[in-house]
Amino acid sequence: MERFTISLDDELARDFDAFIAARGYGNRSEAVRDLIRARLEREVGEQGTGHCVASLSFVYNHHERELAERLAEHQHAHHDLTVASLHVHLDHENCLESVILQGPVGAVRTLAGQLTAEPGVRHGALNLVSVERGNHHTHAPYVAGHEPHVHLKPRY
């Protein structure tokens, strides 16, 4: 682990300590690491390169003409990116949908944009985590359930 020292003016240090306390961090170091990770993740997301896993959540009115069908069509058209979805009925009109996505950052962002741009979709939010893809090959003789597979390791 590498160490470095930073200097903060008194007011910024007080505000940072209040931020840390409000979120339950045990120390400044973990808070700084999370802030750095978040900024690096945002850079990766903005550049649109590499691979990611993501959670897309949005609210929509299921009475909106053919909206549920259009949303499902987008997901079916991109079945290679869509891992799973969760559909929750909020009331008699509104539904919350959470979709787990994985794939190239640019493709995931494009699909998320298509879904949240549909008329009638509200409160869309994408949480994207960049990952490194690695193949895991078993070196032992074939054992059921131990086939070679891909590992997705968070970058930060």
N, C-alpha and C positions, 0 to 999 in steps of 0.2 A: 504494500500500500504506500502511495506517495503522499507526503504531507506538504502543505503550503500554508502561508500565513497571509491574511488580508487585514486591512485596516478599514474601519468604518467610523464615520463621525458619530457622535453620541446619540443624536436623534435617530439616525438610521439603525444603529445598534439596538436602541430601545424598541423601535417598531419591529425589527426583526425578531427580537426576543418575545414580543407580544404575539407575533405570527406563529412562532415555534410553540408557545404555550397554548394558543388557541387550537392548534392542530394536534397537540399531544406528542410532539417530538421530545425525545429524551435529551437531545443535545443539538448544538448548532451544526455539527458535521453532517448528520443525516439529513437535516433540512437543506443544507447547501448541496449535498449529493442529489437530492430529489429535484431541486431547482435546476441543476445542471442537466440531469437526465431529461427533464421536461423540455428544456430549451433545445437540446440536441434532437429529441424526438420531433419537435416542431420543425426544425431545419430539414430533417429527413422527409417529413410529410410534405413540406413546401417544395422540395426538390423533386419529389415523385419518383425516386429511384430505390432500388432494392425491393425486398419482400417485407410483408407485414402480416400481423393478425390485427383484427379490428372489431370493435363493437359499434354498430350503428343503431341508434334508438330514435324513434319518431312517433308522434301521435297523429292520428287521422280520424276523420269522421267516416264510419263505414257506410253511411247512407249516401255519401258522395257518389255520383253516378259512375259505376264500373271502376272505381278507384282500387278496391281490393284486388280485382282481376288484373289491373295494370301493374300493381305492385308485385303480384305473384309472377306475372309474365317477365318482368325485369329480372327477378331472382332466378327463374327457370332459364332465361337466356344466358345467365352467368352462373350456371350451376357449378362451374369450376372454381368460382370465388366464394360461393355461398355454402357455408358449413352447416348452419342451423338457424332456425328462427323461433322466437317465442312470441306468442300473440296473447295479449291480455285485454279483456273487456273492462274498460274503466267505468262506463255508464251505459245508458241505452243508445248512445250515439258514437262515443269516442272509444278508440282502441289504441293501445300502446303496442308497438312492435319493436323487438330487439332482434337484430340480425347479426350473427357472427360471420365474419368474412376473413379470408386469407388469400394471399397472392401478391402479385406485383403491386407496389404502392400506387402507381398511376392508375392501374385498372380498378383497384379497390376504391380509390377516391372518385373515379369517374362513375362507378356504379352507385356509390353513396350519393353523389350529386344528382344522378338520374332519379333515384328513389325519393329524395327529399324535395326535388323540384316539381314533383307531380302536384297538380292543383288539388288542394284539400289536405296536403300533408303539412303538419305544423310541428314546431319544436324539435327539429332534427338535429342530432349531435353525433359526431363521429369521434371515437376514441381509438387512435391508431398507435400500434406498438411495432416498431421496426424489429425484424428478426434476421438472424443468420440461419440459412438453411444448411443442414448437414445430413448426409446419408449415414444411417446406422446399419452396418452389415454385421450379421452374426457370423462368428468364426467357428462356431460349433456345428456339428451335424444338424441337419434340419430337425427342428422341434416345432410342432404345431403351435401357432400363436407367436412365433419368434421370427417372422419373415423380415427381410430387410425393409426399412421404412425411413421416412424423413423426419428429422428432428428440427424443430423451430425454436431456436434459442434467442431470447430477447437480447438485443445489441447492448443495451445500457442497463 
